[in-house]
Amino acid sequence: QVQVVESGGGLVQPGGSLRLSCVVSGNISGDNDMGWFRQVPGSQREFVATITAAGRTNYPDSVRGRFTISRDNAKKTVMLQMNSLVAEDTAAYYCFIQAGTRQYWGQGTQVTVSS
């Protein structure tokens, strides 16, 4: 069984920073694509960042230059460093790991950007 657990969310002021972490455990290799999505209630889940096992990253324009995704394959961990946060970044952030055609998701961690 595969488990995905996110941590690091919280309340931060506009312009501040947060670092999210995601740990994967269970019978799955750490050499799979991993990433983050986010979701606001009533809206579709939005792509935030992905990283391949080789370290190749991808971001949407909305976060590029502010967010940085990184990983530790041996520890099956992926991190998301978020800087220059704005109110529009408020959402529940979800981590996933891709294994073939299947994705495993965590329960999410809430990020709230507010003064």
RADAHU-V917439 format. One record per backbone hydrogen bond with DSSP energy under -1.0 kcal/mol. CO is the residue of the C=O (numbers start at 1). NH is the residue of the N-H. Records with the same first field share a line. If there is no record, write none. Layout:
CO: NH + NH
This chain:
3: 25
5: 23
7: 21
10: 112
12: 114
13: 16
16: 85
18: 82
20: 80
21: 7
22: 78
23: 5
25: 3
26: 28
30: 32
33: 98
34: 51
35: 96
36: 48 + 49
37: 94
38: 46
39: 92
40: 43
46: 38
49: 36
50: 58
51: 34
52: 55
56: 52
58: 50
60: 63 + 64
63: 66 + 67
66: 83
68: 81
70: 79
72: 77
76: 24
77: 72
78: 22
79: 70
80: 20
81: 68
82: 18
85: 15
86: 89
87: 90
91: 111
92: 39
93: 109
94: 37
95: 106
96: 35
97: 104
99: 102
102: 99
104: 97
109: 93
111: 91
112: 12
